[in-house]
Amino acid sequence: MGKGAKAAVIGGVFAVMVGGAGYGGYNIVSALNADTGGPGASGGSVRTGPPSGSEVKETSGKFFAAWEKGQPAQAATYTNNDAAAEPLLTAYGEDAHITGVHITPGTARGATVPFTVRATVSYDGRSKPLTYRSELTVVRGRTTGRALVDWRPSVVHPRLRKGDTLVTGESANPEIEAVDRGGAVLTKDEYPSLGPILDELRARYGHDAGGSPGVELAVRHAAEDSADTTLLTLAEGRPGRLRTTLSAHAQAAAERAVKKYAESSVVAVQPSTGEVLAVANHRDDGFNAAFLGKLAPGSTMKIISAATLIDDGITSMNGPAPCPNKAVWQSQTFHNLTGMAPNEKATLSESFARSCNTAFVKYADEVEVDSLTREAENRFGLGRDNWKTGIPSFDGSVPASGGPDTAANLIGQGQVQMSPLNMASVTATAMTGRFRQPVVVSPKLDDREIATARGLPASTVAQLRAMMNRTATSGTAAGVMAGLGGSIGAKTGSAEVDGQSKSNSWFAGYRDDVAAAAMTQDGGHGIDAAGPIVAAVLRSGG
């Protein structure tokens, strides 16, 4: 979607991604709001301005000293939220059994102090050294003017988020040895993106896989149904073998591809089965945005929108879809990408391949408020909250929203939310006509019920494939898809986001029996970042 459309998409959800830092993650109420009690609080004059270098050194030093001595209550008084800091610092020594703490501060960067923690984890006669790095920031307390550590759980350990804690003991679930569809072992070391996925698989299938638990230090997450994150293993358990649908070859290609673009995620599925071949994220917070992200998908949504126009008899691939410079819907004006020449005689195929926003917006008058919702649910299996992939996932959301969002939803903005998993599935459904709910492990393992949907008529599939092939060979995706043989198709997308200088980059494509979708936050147009990621995965052949 072009920049000119940004002002038009009002009242909608531009970019809400739940669960990941920077995507709707929590914001700790810090010194801007409170600094509760503690030594030095007084009703006298209150100092203002940023803490001085000496204050930063003194405050961090006192905090470190109390932490090293195993004095959680005292350490908490040097923070701006002692009520939240004390329980976690207490758990550090008691529940996590971490002792012998030695903290080495690094060179301060303004008010931020990096540091290294060296300690020992001991449990039931077993001990192991623990070393990691973190950082803290010293701020000015709003009410007392004291220099205080701006409290956030990541100060204690960088993997901790709001509500998380540390525990040491027998693992909640036995370890697993996850293998790909061909029997190759999948490890976190070789495939870093799979870390959170393997944790979830272990939490859900560790007991079923036949293993025995070990002893470990782990992050116990506050989020319901979120698997523990192992930080240190004191005693190995016996892993159970768990077969997944993943392809080590495709996974390796996906991991390499996302590393080139910050805040990127990609999913590849096998359209003929619905099996997930690869899932990769390039993120620092461990959030599986590929499965759980909730973002406006931009013009990749036009796959569903085009299917709606065809299935509802509004137009067809070779039917009219005029592409004017602008389109007005309920007093809101929508535009196309900068430089796109208007074409009042364009067909749906041409407007789809060029990603003309106004062509779709012009049909908002003929589309019922719930048309997209019904198409997404009944044909593509989205938005019913019933996907059971084997790990936590988001099913997509296409609400029946009126007002300007009726038009905005058609071009993948407004209140539509998708993940790369959702758009990979949409691409697979458009390619085959049959909705096959994505899975990471076979439903036969736990007899879980898989979601179903009607799928698409053969005539609609033929038209979507033709339009996506045109997009891949001579449309907006041609440059990215060039050189890929076989049966190919694609759709580009970009989604404007309030507060971002660049749009989010989206791309969905298929090649033979592989369909993939990617998203790069702040990545620009679809061909700028998400497109090269998808092309790399498709090139691997699955």
N, C-alpha and C positions, 0 to 999 in steps of 0.2 A: 504494500500500500504506500502511495506516495505521501510526501510531507504535506501536500495540500489537503489531504483528507484528515489530518490530525485534529483540526479544529471542529470537524464535523462529528467526530465520534465522542459525544458527550453522554454523561449519565451511564456510561458502560464501565466495565472492569477492564482496564487496559492491561495491567500486568500484575497478577497476584499469583505468586508461586509459593505454596505453603511448605514449610519444613526446612528450607535452606537459608543460610545466612545470605542476606542481600536479596532474598526473594520472599519477603513477608516473614522473615525470621524475627525473633524477639529483639526488642531494644530494652536493655536494662535501664531502669529508672536510676539515674546516677546522681552525681553531685550537683547537677543543675536543679534537682528537686529536693534533695535531702542530704544530711550527714548526721546520723543519729548518735547523739551522746558521745561518750568516750572522753579520754583525757584531753584537757585543753579547751573543752567547751566552756563558754562564758557568755555573760550578757554584756560584755564591754564592747569596745570598738571592734568591728569586723574587717579583716584585711580583704582586699579585693585584687583582681588581676590574676594573671597566670602565676603558678608557683615558681619561685626562683630555683636556680640550680641547686642551691644548698638545701632548700626545702625538699626538693625531689629526692636528693641523696639521703637526707635525714629520715623522711617518712618511709621510703622504701627500705632503708636499713633497719628501722625499728620493726617493720612488718616482717621482713625476712628473719630477723633475730627471734621474734616470738614464734614464727612458724617452725624454725629449726628446733626450738626448745620444746615443741609439742604443747604450746600454749594457745589453743585456738581462740579462746575468749579474748585474750589479750591481743592477738593478731587481728581479730575482727574489729577492734576499736580503732585501728589505723585505716579502716576502710570507710566509705561513705554509705555502707549498708551492712552494719554489723549483724542485723537480724538474719540476713541471708548468708553472710560469710561464715558465721560461727558454726552452723550445722555441717557445712561442707568441709570446713577445716577440721572439725571434730571427727567426721567420718574418715577423713584422710588417715588419721592415726588409728582409729578404733575399728572401723569396718574394713578398711583397705589394708590394715596391718602394715603401714609404711613407717619405718623408723630410720634413725641415723641420717636425718635429712641434712644435707649441706647445700647451700645455695650460693652460686657465684654470679654476682651481677656483671653484666657487660657494660659497654659504654652507652650512656644515656643519649637518646635522640630527642632533645628537648625535654618534655615531661614523660617520655616513654622509656622504660628501663627493660631491656632484654635480660634474661637470666637463664642459668642452667641449674637444674636440680639433679643432685646425685643422692640416692637413698637406697634402702634395702627393704624388700618385701619379704615378710616371713609369715609362714602359716603351717601349722601342724608339723613342725620339725623340718620344713623345707624353707630355704631362703634363696633369693636371687637379687642381684643388683638392678637398680632402676635408674635410668638416666633419660632426661628429656629437656627440651627447651620451651620456655614460654616468655611472656612479657606482661608488664603492667604499666598503667599510666597514672600519674599523680595529678589530681585536680584540686581546685579551690572549693572547699565546702561552702555552700550557698548561705547557710544560716550562721555558721560559726567563723567562717573564713579560714578554717584550718586546712592545711595541706593533707589530702587523704588519697588513699589508693582507690581509684575508680573501680568499684567491685563488679566483677563478672566471673562466672565459674571458670572460664578459660584461663584465668590467672593461675588457678591451681593445677590445671592440665589443659592443654590446647584442644583436647577432644571433648571437653565438657561443655554442655549447653545448659540453658535455664532448666532447673529441676533435676538435672542429672546428678548422680553421685558415683563414688568409687567403692567397689567391694572386692574382697579377696576371699576365695573359698572354692569348694567344689563347683565346677561349672554347671550352669543351669541346664545345659544340654550337652550331650556327647558331641565330640568333634566329628566332622564329616570329611570324607575324601570325595570331593565333587569331581565328576568326570564329564567330558563332553559327549556328544552323540556317537563319537567313534571310540570312546574309552580313554582318551587322553586326559591326564590329571590337570585340573584347573586350580592354580594356587594364587594367593594374593600377591606374592612376590613377582610372579611372571605376568599376572594380569591385574594390576592395581585397581582398576575400575570395578573389579568383581568383589572387592573387599566387603562393602556393605551388603551386596547380594548374597555372598557366601555366608555372612553372619545371619541374614534372614533365613536362608535355607537351613542352616544349622539349627536355628531356633525352632523352625517348623517341622523339620524332618530328622533331627539328630537321633531321636529315640527310635524312629521307624527304620533308620538306616542300620541299626544294629551295633552302634558303637558304645563305648563306656566313657563317662566324664573324667576330665582331668582337674587340676587345681590351677586357678589363674586369677590374675588381677584384671578387672574389667570395668568398663563404664556401664552403669545401669541407667538406661535412658528413661526420662520422664514420660516420653510419648508412649501412649498405649500401644501394645502389640509391637513395639520396636525392640529388635534383638539387642542383646548386650554386645558391646564392642570389646574384644579381648585386647589388652595392652601388654600383658606379660604372662607367659605360661611357666608355672613353677613345677608342674608335673604333667607329663603328657598322658592323655587318655588314649583309648583305642578308637580311632576313627571308623565310622561306618561308611560304606561306599554308597554314593548317591549319584545316579545317572541324571544328567540334565539334557535339555534340548539344544544347548549351546554348541557352536562350532568353534573349536580353538582357532582355526584359520581365520574365520570371520571376526572373531573376538580380537585377535591380534591386529587385524587391519583397522578395526574400530578404535582400538586403543591408540594406535599410531595417529589416526586421523584427528581425534579430538584434542590431542596434545598440541596441535598447531594453533588452536583457538581457545582462548580463555572462556570460561563459563559455557562450555559446549556439552551437548548430550546427543547421543544417537542410539537408535534401536533398529535392528534388522530382523525380519520375520520371514518364514517360508510360507508363501501364500497358499500352497497346496495343502498345508497341514495346520497352520497357525502357530507352529513352533517358533520360539524366539531363538535366533541364531547368534545374536550379539547384542550386548548392552554396555555402553561405555559413557562415562562422565569425566569431564576435566574440571574438577572443582576441589576446593580446599576443605570443605566442610563435611564431606562424606555423604551428602544428601543425594539420593538416587533420583535426580531430576528427570532422567530419561523415562522413569515409570511414574513418578509422583508429581512432576511439575504441573503447574496450572497456569497456562499463559495463553493469550490471544494468538491464534496460529496464523494470522495474516491470510494472504491469498491462497495458501494451501487449502483453506476451507472451501475454496471454489470447486474442489472436487465434489464435495457434498452439495454445494449450492447448484452446480450444474446438473447433478443427478436429480435434485429436487425439481428444477425447471423442466427436465425431460420427463420424469415420472409423473408430474402433475399436468403434462400436456401443454405447458406454457410456451415452450419453444423446443428446438432440437439442435443437433450438431450443425446442420446446414440451414437451420432457421435463423431468423433475425435476432441480433443482439447488438444494436447500434452502440457505438463508442464515442459519445460526444466529449468535449473538453471538460464539462462539469455536469453534475446531476444534482437536483435539489429534492430532498425528501423531508417533509414536515419542517420547512424553513431552514434545514441544514444543508450546506453545500459540500458535495464530495468531489474530489479531483483525482486525476490519474498521476502516474509517475511523471516527473518532469521530462519534457521533451517528447512525450507520446503524442503522435499525430492523431487527430480525431478521424473517425471513419463511421459515418452515419449508415453505411450499407454493410457493416460488418456482420458476419455470422457468429453464432455462439462459439464455434471452433476457433475462429480468428481471435475473438475477444478473450477467450480462455488462454490461448497460446501467448497472447501479448500481455495477459494479466490486466485487462482493462477493468478498473473498478466501476466506472460509471455505467458500463453495460449491465452489470449485475444490479447496481443500485436502481437503475431505471425500471427493473422488474419488481421492485418492492411493492408497487401498487397491486400487482397481480398475485403476490405470494401472501398467503394467510399468515397470521402472526405465529401459528404453531407449525407451519409447513416444514421448516428446517428441523424443528424438534422431532417431528414424526419421522422424517427421513433419516435423521441421525439414529434414532432409537430403533425403528422398525427394520431399516435396511442395513445400517452399519453397526448395530449393536452397541451404540454409545449411550451414555448418560443414564443408565438404569441402576448403577451401583451394584452390579452383580458379576463383575469379572472376578475370576479366581485363578490368577496366573500361577500361583505357587508362592509368591511373595507379595507384599503390599503394592498396590497399584491404583492409579486414578483412572476412572472410566470415561473421562471427558464430560463436558457439560455444554449443552446447546439449549439454553432456556428459551421459552416462548415469550420473549421480551418485546414490548411494543415501543411506540415513539420512534425516535431516531435510531434506536438499536435494532429495529426490524431491518433497516437498510444496512446498518453497520455489521450486523451478524452475517450478512450475505458475503461480505468481503473479509470475514475472519477477525473482526474487531468487536466492538460492542461488548456483549457479555459472554461470548463464546470463549471457552477455555479448553485447551488440549495439552497433552504431553507428546513427546516424540513417539512413545509407544502407541498412543491413540492414532496418530497420523500414519504410522507405519501400517497399522491395521486397516485404516481407511484406504490406503493405497492398495493393500492386498485384496480388500473387498472389491474395489473398483476394477481390479485386474482380473479377478476370477468370477465375480458376481456372487460369491458365497462368503458370508461372514463366518470366520473361524476364530473363536476367541483365542488370543495369544496365551501361550503357556510356556513356563520355564522348566517345569517338571511334569511328567505325565500325570493326568488325573487318575490313572489306574493305581498310582501309589497310595492315594488316600481317599479314593472314591468321591472326590469332590465333584459337585455339579457344575458343568461348564455353561456359560451364557450362550444363548442362541438368538438369532434374528432371521428375518425372511430373506435377506440378501437382495440382489438386484435382478431385474429382468434382463434376459440375454441382449435385447436391443439396446438397453441403457449401457450395459457393459461394453458392447461394441463401440458405442459412441464415446464413452469415457476413454477407452483405450486409444481410439483414434486421436482424440484431442490431446491426451497426455503424450502420445508419440509425436504429435506435431510440435508440442511444446519442447520436447526433448531434442528434436531434430532441426527445427527452424524457428522456435519461439524463444522465450526468455531463458530456458534452461539449456539451449543448444551448446553454448560455449563450455559448460561444465560436463555435459554428457558426451561430448565429442570423443570418438574413438572407442566407445563402448559398443560391442557387437551384440547380436541376439535381439530378442524382443525387449524394447526399452520404452519407457514413458516417464514423465516427470511433471512436477508443478512447483514453481517458485513461490516464495512468500516473504513478506516483511511486515512487521507489526509495530506501529508507532506506540511508544510508551511514554507517559508523562514523566518528566524528570530525566530522561535519557537524551543524550545528544544524537544518538543513532538509533535506528529501529532494531528490533530483534530479527535476526536472520533465520528463516525457515526454508526447508526444502524437503520434498517427498519424491521418491522415484522408485522405479522397479527395473529389473533386468532378469529375464527368464523367471526362475522360481525364487527370486529374492526381492523383497520390498523393504525399503528403509526410509526413515525420516530423521531429520536432525534439527536442532535449534541451537543458535548461538546468541546469547544475550548481548545486546549492544553490538551486534555483528554486522549491521547494515542490511543490504539487499540479500535476497536468497542465494544469489550466485557468489556473494562475497565470502561467505564462511560456511554456512550449513550445506550449500551445494557441493563444494569440494569434499566435505566429510562424507556425504552420502555417496558421491561418485567413487570415492576410494573404497568404501565398503562394497558397493556393487561390483567394482573391478576385481575384488578378491574372489568373487564367485560363490560366496557363502560356505 
